[in-house]
Amino acid sequence: QVQLVESGGGLVQAGGSLRLSCVASGTMFSINGMGWYRQAPGKQRELVATITSGGSTNYADSVKGRFTISRDNAKNTVYLQMNSLKPENTAVYYCNAKDVQGVLEDIYWGQGTQVTVSS
């Protein structure tokens, strides 16, 4: 019903920046929460940042002050500005969205975009 497509990943040197984008398309009712998660090799997927339609944000402690999540509700798009990147930030970054219809909730995931930070 809903498709999420990420873009903006790539290779960057330590200290550099990348801006990830995720666009939600398809049949939607009310996208409330959107966010970014990441999965490094050999590790479980972890939360990076989330944002509600009202603009409330939540960040993993490791990215506070360096990453900024934002969204354009009219476009159902969420962004992740990543500054001062570190090699340990290397991972596949996944977009997430929650669609709400009354008491029903559906959670969707994108296919992910690779972020590689070299030393």
C-alpha positions as CSV (number, residue, x, y, z in Angstrom):
1,Q,0.0,0.0,0.0
2,V,2.8,2.4,0.9
3,Q,6.2,2.4,-0.7
4,L,9.2,4.2,0.8
5,V,12.2,5.1,-1.4
6,E,15.5,6.3,0.1
7,S,18.1,8.2,-1.7
8,G,21.3,10.2,-0.9
9,G,23.5,7.5,0.4
10,G,27.1,7.1,-0.8
11,L,30.7,7.2,0.1
12,V,32.1,10.1,2.1
13,Q,35.3,10.8,4.1
14,A,35.2,11.2,7.9
15,G,34.1,14.6,8.8
16,G,32.0,15.0,5.7
17,S,28.2,15.3,5.3
18,L,25.4,13.5,3.5
19,R,21.7,14.3,3.3
20,L,19.3,11.3,3.0
21,S,15.8,11.6,1.7
22,C,12.9,9.3,1.8
23,V,9.6,9.7,-0.1
24,A,6.4,7.8,0.8
25,S,4.1,7.1,-2.0
26,G,0.9,5.0,-2.6
27,T,-2.3,4.8,-0.7
28,M,-1.9,6.4,2.7
29,F,-4.3,7.6,5.4
30,S,-2.4,9.5,7.9
31,I,1.4,9.3,8.2
32,N,2.3,10.3,11.7
33,G,5.7,9.0,12.6
34,M,8.6,8.8,10.2
35,G,12.2,8.0,10.9
36,W,15.6,6.6,10.1
37,Y,17.1,3.4,11.3
38,R,20.4,1.8,10.4
39,Q,22.1,-1.6,10.4
40,A,25.8,-2.1,10.4
41,P,27.4,-5.4,9.4
42,G,26.9,-8.0,12.1
43,K,24.6,-5.8,14.2
44,Q,20.9,-5.4,14.7
45,R,18.9,-2.5,13.2
46,E,18.9,0.5,15.5
47,L,17.1,3.7,15.8
48,V,18.8,6.8,14.5
49,A,16.1,9.5,14.6
50,T,12.4,9.8,14.4
51,I,10.0,12.7,13.8
52,T,6.2,13.1,14.2
53,S,3.9,15.0,11.9
54,G,3.9,17.7,14.6
55,G,7.6,18.1,14.5
56,S,8.6,16.2,17.7
57,T,12.0,14.6,17.3
58,N,14.0,11.8,18.9
59,Y,17.6,11.0,18.4
60,A,20.0,8.2,19.3
61,D,22.5,9.6,21.8
62,S,25.4,8.8,19.4
63,V,24.1,11.2,16.7
64,K,22.8,14.1,18.8
65,G,24.4,17.4,17.7
66,R,25.5,15.9,14.4
67,F,22.4,14.6,12.7
68,T,19.2,16.5,12.1
69,I,15.9,14.9,11.0
70,S,13.2,16.9,9.3
71,R,10.1,16.3,7.1
72,D,7.9,17.9,4.6
73,N,4.4,16.7,5.4
74,A,2.9,17.9,2.2
75,K,5.3,15.7,0.3
76,N,5.4,12.8,2.8
77,T,9.1,13.1,2.8
78,V,11.6,12.8,5.6
79,Y,15.2,13.9,5.5
80,L,18.3,13.1,7.5
81,Q,21.1,15.6,7.4
82,M,24.3,13.9,8.6
83,N,27.2,16.1,9.5
84,S,30.6,15.3,11.0
85,L,30.3,11.7,9.8
86,K,32.5,9.0,11.4
87,P,33.6,5.6,10.1
88,E,31.4,3.9,12.7
89,N,28.4,5.5,11.1
90,T,28.9,3.2,8.1
91,A,25.7,1.2,7.7
92,V,22.6,0.7,5.6
93,Y,20.1,3.4,6.5
94,Y,16.4,2.5,6.4
95,C,13.5,4.8,6.2
96,N,10.4,4.0,8.3
97,A,6.9,5.4,8.3
98,K,3.7,4.7,10.3
99,D,0.3,5.0,8.6
100,V,-2.7,5.3,10.9
101,Q,-6.3,4.7,10.0
102,G,-8.5,4.9,13.1
103,V,-7.4,2.1,15.3
104,L,-5.3,0.5,12.6
105,E,-1.6,1.0,12.2
106,D,0.7,-0.1,9.4
107,I,4.5,0.3,9.6
108,Y,6.5,0.4,6.4
109,W,10.2,0.2,5.6
110,G,12.3,1.2,2.6
111,Q,14.9,-1.0,1.0
112,G,17.7,1.0,2.5
113,T,20.5,3.2,1.3
114,Q,24.2,2.5,1.9
115,V,26.3,5.0,3.8
116,T,30.0,4.4,3.9
117,V,32.3,6.7,5.8
118,S,36.0,6.3,5.1
119,S,38.8,7.3,7.5
